[in-house]
Amino acid sequence: MKKPNLKKLENEMIAAARASGRVLMKYFGSGKFKVSEKDQAGLVTNADLESERACVRLLKKARPDFGFLTEEATTTLHKIDEVPGRWIIDPLDGTTNFVHGFPMFCVSLAAEWEGEIVVGVIYHPVLKDTYSAIRGKGAYLNGKKIKVSRTKQLRDSLLSTGFTYRKDEWLHAEMEAFERLSGIARAIRRPGSAALDLAYTARGVFDGFWERRLSPWDVAAGGLIVQEAGGKVTDFKGNPFKIDDKEILASNSALHEELRNTIDPELCKI
């Protein structure tokens, strides 16, 4: 399989993300969607499914030789180990927000080549904001280059986090970390879309973001966008970011070690 032209890939992904976004906006605020609950994995609606199908349809045309890893599994092309190229798709990140009319949700797409994320796109359809990055080429918002914040002290920071749906297993630990950081940082937000949390970290709105129990489609695009904006992305122990990790810490780099030491009770020095 021929290595893709990454700029062309980015353009195709942006077109697919915007097509998915149009589907979501058709349903958003209308109440005309069906809602069901996945086991310990949040909500799903027919808008998620239709958004994913719209995205898959365009990406299949762009690179029919790529495999797929998608949240809602609307395609049967799961050739994860058979081909060097793969699409990683979250057609609606922030479904609970979407269902309740809270406008923090997005489409998140990543392109993987030979095990490495090479392009990431996040589209926030309510604001029509397109975040994108090509590995080694920087990160962009609506075509303009973005950088992480310059905040150097945790006490001056605005942070973001999320809580797992597996409340019986992790909620206590998550609330402990939230409490510790709330006592140090300027403020913490919990918008409910990991992909947008990462996008807002990349553009310097949030100084850092952490969360447990995410899936590859939640973080694949956003992790690359943060890195290309000059940020740092690891697990809670400081190991290099991998999309199948069960935890993620993203920051502006300057705050990374202090954040890491505060989040994990075993590492906490505060």
C-alpha positions in Angstrom: 0.0 0.0 0.0 1.3 3.4 -1.0 2.1 5.9 1.8 -0.6 8.6 1.7 -0.2 12.3 1.0 -0.9 13.6 4.4 -2.1 17.0 3.3 -4.6 15.4 0.9 -5.6 13.1 3.8 -6.2 16.1 6.1 -8.4 17.8 3.5 -10.5 14.6 3.0 -10.8 14.2 6.8 -12.0 17.8 7.2 -14.6 17.2 4.5 -15.8 14.0 6.3 -15.9 15.7 9.7 -17.9 18.6 8.4 -20.4 16.1 6.7 -20.8 14.4 10.1 -21.2 17.7 11.8 -24.1 18.6 9.4 -25.8 15.4 10.4 -25.4 16.3 14.1 -26.7 19.8 13.7 -29.8 18.5 11.9 -30.7 16.7 15.1 -29.3 19.0 17.8 -32.0 20.7 19.8 -34.7 19.0 17.9 -35.5 16.2 20.3 -36.1 14.1 17.2 -33.6 11.3 18.0 -33.7 8.0 19.8 -31.5 7.5 22.8 -30.3 4.2 24.3 -27.6 3.4 26.9 -24.5 1.3 26.3 -23.3 -0.9 29.1 -20.9 1.3 31.2 -20.1 3.3 28.2 -22.7 6.2 28.1 -25.4 7.0 25.6 -25.8 6.4 21.9 -28.4 8.0 19.6 -29.4 7.5 16.0 -27.6 10.8 15.4 -24.3 9.1 16.4 -25.0 6.3 13.9 -26.0 8.5 11.0 -23.0 10.8 11.6 -20.6 7.8 11.6 -22.1 6.4 8.4 -21.8 9.8 6.7 -18.1 10.0 7.7 -17.3 6.4 6.8 -18.9 6.8 3.4 -16.6 9.7 2.4 -13.4 8.1 4.0 -14.0 4.9 2.1 -14.0 6.9 -1.1 -10.8 8.7 -0.1 -8.8 5.6 0.9 -10.7 2.4 0.3 -7.6 0.4 1.3 -7.7 1.8 4.9 -9.1 -0.1 7.8 -11.5 1.3 10.4 -11.7 1.6 14.1 -15.0 3.3 14.9 -17.0 3.9 18.1 -20.3 2.7 16.8 -19.1 0.0 14.5 -21.3 0.9 11.5 -18.7 -0.5 9.1 -17.4 -4.1 8.7 -14.0 -3.0 7.5 -12.1 -3.6 10.8 -8.9 -4.7 9.2 -6.8 -3.4 12.1 -3.9 -5.8 11.7 -4.0 -6.4 8.0 -3.3 -3.0 6.5 -0.9 -0.2 7.4 -3.5 2.6 7.2 -6.5 3.0 9.5 -9.2 5.5 10.2 -10.1 6.1 13.9 -13.6 7.7 14.2 -15.7 9.2 17.0 -18.8 10.5 15.2 -20.1 12.3 18.3 -17.9 12.9 21.2 -20.0 14.3 24.0 -23.2 12.4 23.4 -24.7 13.1 26.8 -24.1 16.9 26.2 -25.8 16.5 22.8 -28.8 14.7 24.2 -29.3 17.4 26.9 -28.8 20.4 24.5 -25.4 21.4 25.9 -23.4 22.5 22.9 -20.0 20.9 23.8 -19.8 18.0 21.4 -17.7 17.3 18.3 -16.6 14.9 15.6 -13.1 13.4 16.1 -11.1 11.7 13.3 -7.6 10.4 13.2 -5.5 8.7 10.5 -3.1 6.1 11.5 -0.2 4.9 9.3 2.0 1.9 10.4 0.9 2.3 14.0 1.4 6.0 14.3 -1.2 8.8 14.3 -0.2 11.0 11.4 -3.3 13.3 11.0 -5.9 14.5 13.4 -9.1 16.5 12.9 -11.7 17.7 15.4 -14.8 19.5 14.2 -17.0 21.5 16.7 -20.1 22.0 14.5 -21.9 24.4 16.8 -19.1 27.0 16.4 -17.9 25.7 13.0 -14.4 25.3 14.5 -12.0 22.9 12.7 -8.9 21.8 14.6 -6.3 19.9 12.6 -2.8 18.7 12.7 -0.3 16.8 10.5 2.5 15.1 12.4 5.5 17.4 12.2 3.6 20.3 10.6 2.0 22.1 13.6 -1.6 22.4 14.8 -4.3 24.7 13.4 -7.7 26.1 14.2 -9.7 27.2 11.1 -6.4 27.4 9.2 -4.5 29.5 11.7 -1.7 28.1 13.7 -2.3 27.5 17.4 0.0 27.0 20.4 -0.5 25.8 24.0 -0.6 28.3 26.8 2.5 29.8 28.5 1.2 29.3 32.1 4.0 28.3 34.3 2.4 28.0 37.8 -0.3 25.5 38.6 -2.0 28.1 40.8 -2.6 30.3 37.7 -4.0 27.4 35.6 -7.4 26.6 34.2 -7.7 22.8 33.9 -10.2 20.4 32.5 -11.0 16.8 33.4 -13.7 14.1 32.8 -15.1 11.2 34.9 -15.5 7.6 33.8 -18.9 6.0 33.4 -17.5 3.2 35.7 -18.4 5.1 38.8 -18.3 2.1 41.1 -14.6 1.5 40.2 -13.0 4.9 39.7 -15.2 7.7 41.0 -13.6 7.9 44.4 -10.1 8.2 43.0 -11.2 10.7 40.4 -12.8 12.9 43.0 -9.7 12.8 45.2 -7.6 14.0 42.3 -10.3 16.7 41.5 -10.2 17.9 45.1 -6.4 18.1 45.3 -6.2 20.1 42.1 -9.1 22.3 43.0 -7.2 23.4 46.1 -4.2 24.4 43.9 -5.4 25.5 40.4 -7.3 28.7 39.6 -10.2 26.6 38.4 -11.2 23.3 36.9 -13.9 22.7 34.2 -15.6 19.4 33.2 -17.2 20.1 29.8 -17.9 16.4 28.9 -16.1 16.0 25.6 -12.5 14.6 25.8 -11.7 15.5 22.2 -12.8 19.2 22.8 -10.9 19.2 26.1 -7.7 18.3 24.1 -8.5 20.8 21.4 -8.9 23.6 24.0 -5.7 22.6 25.6 -4.0 22.8 22.2 -5.3 26.3 21.6 -4.2 27.5 25.1 -7.6 27.9 26.7 -7.0 25.0 29.1 -3.5 24.6 30.6 -4.0 20.9 31.2 -6.4 18.0 30.9 -6.6 14.5 32.5 -9.0 11.6 32.4 -9.2 7.8 32.9 -10.9 5.0 31.0 -11.0 6.7 27.6 -11.1 4.9 24.2 -8.7 5.3 21.2 -11.4 7.3 19.3 -11.7 9.8 22.1 -8.0 10.8 22.2 -6.3 9.8 18.9 -6.9 13.1 17.1 -6.7 15.4 20.1 -3.5 13.8 21.4 -1.7 14.6 18.1 -3.2 18.1 18.0 -1.9 18.9 21.5 1.6 17.6 20.7 1.7 19.6 17.4 0.7 22.7 19.3 3.8 22.4 21.5 2.1 20.5 24.4 3.0 17.2 26.1 0.8 14.1 26.3 1.6 11.1 28.5 0.0 8.6 30.8 -0.2 9.4 34.5 3.3 8.0 35.1 4.9 10.1 32.4 5.2 7.4 29.7 4.8 8.4 26.1 1.2 8.7 24.9 -0.4 5.7 23.2 -4.0 5.8 22.0 -4.9 2.5 23.7 -3.7 3.7 27.2 -6.4 3.8 29.9 -5.4 7.2 31.1 -4.2 10.5 29.5 -2.6 13.6 30.8 -2.1 16.5 28.3 -0.6 19.9 29.2 1.3 22.9 28.0 4.5 21.0 29.0 5.5 23.6 31.6 2.9 22.2 34.1 3.2 18.6 33.2 5.3 17.2 36.0 3.4 19.1 38.7 0.1 18.0 37.3 1.3 14.4 37.1 2.5 14.3 40.6 -0.8 15.8 41.9 -3.2 13.6 40.0 -1.9 10.2 41.1 -2.1 9.6 44.8 1.0 7.4 44.7 3.0 10.2 43.2 1.5 13.1 45.0 4.0 15.4 46.6 1.6 18.2 47.6 
